[in-house]
Amino acid sequence: MATIIDGKALAKKMQKAIAEEVARLQPKYGRPPGLAVLMVGDNPASAAYVRNKETACHKAGIVSFGKHFPASVTQTELEQIIDELNADDRVDGILIQLPLPENLDAIALLNRLDPDKDADGLHPNNLGKLARGEEGLRSCTPAGVMALLGEAKIDLAGKNAVVIGRSILVGKPVALMLLEANATVTIAHSRTKNLAEITRKADILIAAIGRPEFVTADMVKPDAVVIDVGINRITDYEGKSRLVGDVDLASVSEVAAQITPVPGGVGPMTVTMLLHNTVWSYRRKFAN
């Protein structure tokens, strides 16, 4: 059976270190770090994520400037709020909770963020720095994936890594991070032919396709490392709902060497890297 890569344990360790750093820096800088999370509408999953982020901020000593807007909020109103947060010296990080309602232009809003306050690393400036291998804010979920691989002591150099999914949130940035770590990277997606043939060659398999339990044991190379980024809520025949990933954990665990669970794998690391990015921006602001 595969060894479980425990995201909760790593997140707890990293968040403790972040809290200690904040406690050390706050007297020196005269204020705590600040994170603003903008949420629109009443998506239950988004609301749960935002609550988790606010709780984590509180424990780490980061001030949360959370703002919750009705689904009727306009593009212009949100742009004005972003401009105000960009100019607010108390705010080091800004996160726009995705997805947004269809009437809003998420790309335009992300592009309006001050790149130095882009806590989720999705501004074109930060994605460009990632592509160029320059220092900058990194997308939280992909950065969390890389932290988990590091904690599991996976040597990525020369390994075949396959990423299923090509979103700007996960697939593309994690592929760039794997390349930066000297892996040989293949990006697969919904139009990929003979997908199982490709995934069976992967030493490292990252599933970020958004389809419940899509990756099965016959798609996985024996002794591969499998990172499951998916979070899907399904309902069983008894009407009970539960969270599952993009990987069939039960069957793949019999083939893989190491695997992340859902929940408790990548999810806690996404929140942790958000705190990390906020403190990185905070530290950088005062260093300049």
N, C-alpha and C positions, 0 to 999 in steps of 0.2 A: 504493500500500500504506500501511496505517495506521502511524503512528509508535508504537513500543512505549513505554509508560510503565513505566519500570524500577523496580520495588519494591525489588529487591536494592540498587541504587545509593543510593536515598534512605534505606533502612534503615541502610546502612553509614554514611552521612553523619550521620544522626541519632544512631545509637548511639555514634559517636565523640564527638559533642557531649555526650551524656549522661555518658559516661565522664569527660570533662574536667570536667564540672560536679560529679560525685561526688568526683573527686580534689581539687577546690577546696573543697568543703563539708565533707568528712570531718574534716579537722583542726579546723575551726571547731565542728562539732557533736559531736566526740568518738567517733563511731562511724559505720560505713557504713550505707547503707540496707539493709533486709531484706525479702525477698519469700518468702512461703510458698505453695507450690503443692501442693494436695491432689489426689492421683490415686487412683481406686478401680478395681481390676480390672486386666485385661491387654489392653485395647484397643490394638492395634498403632499406630493413628494417634495416639491420645492419648499413648502412650509416646514416640513420635517428637516430638510437640509439646513434651512436658515436657523431653526431652533438649535440644531447641533452646533452650528458655527458660532452662534451667540454664546452658548454655554461654554464652548472651548475658548472663546475670546476672554470671557470672564475669568476662567481658571488660569489663563496665561497672563492676566494683568493687562490685556489689550482692551481699550475702550471701544464699544460697539456703537456705531452711528447707524443703526438699522433704520431703513425707511420702507414702509409697506404701502403700496399704491393700489387703488381699485383698478380693475381691468379697463375701465373707461379713461384712464389717464392718457394724455396725448403725447405724441413724440416731442412736441415743443416743450411741454412741461418737464419731461424727463431730461431733455437737453439742458434746460435751465438748472435743474437740480445737479446734474453732472458738472456743469460749469461752476456752481457754487462749491461743490466738494473739491474740485480741482484747485480752487483758490483758498480752501480752508486749511490753514497750517496745522490744525489738530489731526487731520486725516492723512494717513500714510498709504492706505490701500483702499481701493474701491472695487467692489465686485457687483456685476450685474447678473442676478440669478436667472439662468436660462432653463427652459425655454420661455420666451416672451409670447404674449398673444400675437396672433398673425397680423393685426393691424399696426404693429410696431416694427420698425426697421432696426433689428438687433445689431447688424453690422455697422450702421451709422452711429449707433450709441456707443458701441465698443471703440470705434475709431475716434470718438470725441473724448475719451478718457485721456488724462495726462499719462503718457507712457510710463512715467516713474511711479504712478500710483495704480497701475494696472495689475491688481492683485492676482488675477487668473492668467496673466501672461498671454492674452489674446489680441492685444493691440498689434497692428502690422509692424511697428518698430521692434517689439519684443520677439515676435515670430521671425522677423528678419535677422535679429541678433542670434537666435537659435540656429537658423539656417547657416549663418556665417561662423558659428562656433564661438561667438563673443559672449562675454558676461552680460547677464540680464535677467529679468523676471521670466520664469519658466511656467508653462501651463501646469496647473496643480495636479490633475489626475496623472498625466504622463510622468511628472516629476515624482509622484508617489510610487508609480510603478518602478521607476529606476531605483528609488530608495529601498523598496522591497527586494529587488534583485541584489542590491548591494548588501543588505542585511543577511540575505541567504548565501552570501559569498559566491555568487555566480560570476565566473570569469567570462565576460562577453566577447573578448577579443577573438576574432576568427570564427565565432559560432554563427550558425544559420538561425536567424530570427525571422519569424513570420508574424506579421500583424494583420489580423482580419478586421477591416474597418479603415476608412480613409477620411474620417471627419476631422475638421479643424480643431475640435475639442480634444480628441484623443489620438486617432489613427496617425495623422500626419506628424504631429509633434513628437509622439513616442518613437516613430520611425527615425526621425532626425536625431533624437537622443541616443537611440541604439547605434546609429551610424557613428555618432560622436564617440561612443564607447568601443568602436572598432568591430562591431558585429557586421555580418553580411545580411542585409535586410531585404525582405520581399513584402510588399503590401498587397494583400488580397482583399476582394470586396464582392459585392453582389453580382457583378458581371464576370467574375473570374471563372474560367473553365477548369474542370478537373481540380476543384479546390482541395479535396481530400489528398490527392497526390502531392500537392504543394505543402499542405500542413504536416504530412507525415515525414517531411524532410527537415522539419524545424527542431532545432535543439531548444529554442526558446519560442513558445507560442503565446501570443498576446491576443485575446479574444475581446473585441470591442465592436460588435456588430449589432447589438440591441435585439437579439432574437433568443428567447428563453431556451436554455439547454441545447443549443444548436450544435456545439462541438461534442462529438461522441468519441468513445474509445478507439474506434477504427480510424479516426482522423489524426491520431496522436502517435508520434514516434515513441517507442519504449524508452523510458528514462528521461523524457523531455521535461523541461520546466514549463508549467502552464500558468499564465497570469490571466485571471478572469475579471475583466473590467465591467462586465454587464451587470445591471440591476433591473430585474424584471419582476413584476408582481403577477403571480398566476393564481388561479382558483382551482382547487381539486374537486373531485366528484362529490365530496361532502359539502361543498360550498365554502370551504375554508381557504383563505388566501395566505400566501407565503411568498417570500422573496427568493428568487433563484438568479443565477448568473447566466452567462452565455454558454457556459460549459456544463455538461452533465457530470456533476461532481462525483457521483457514485461510481459510474463506469470508468471515467477518465482517471480516477484515483488509483485504479488497479493497474494502470499502464505507466503513468507519469512518475517521475522521481520526486518532484516537488510541485505543489499546487496552492493557489490562493482560494479560500472559501468565499462564498457569498451567503449571508453578510459576513463581515469581519475580516475582509481581505484588503482590497484596494480602497473601499469606501472611507474607512477611518484615516487613511493616508491623504486623501484629497483635502479633508478639513485641516490636517496637520500642515500640509504644504501651503495652504492659504495663510495660516498663522506665520509660517516661515517666511513667506514672501512679504507679508506686512512688516515684519520685524526687519527684514533685509532692506526694505525701502526706508524705514525709520532710521536705521543705523547709517545708511548711505546719505540721507538728507543732512544729518548732523556732522558726518565726516566731511561733507563738502562745505 
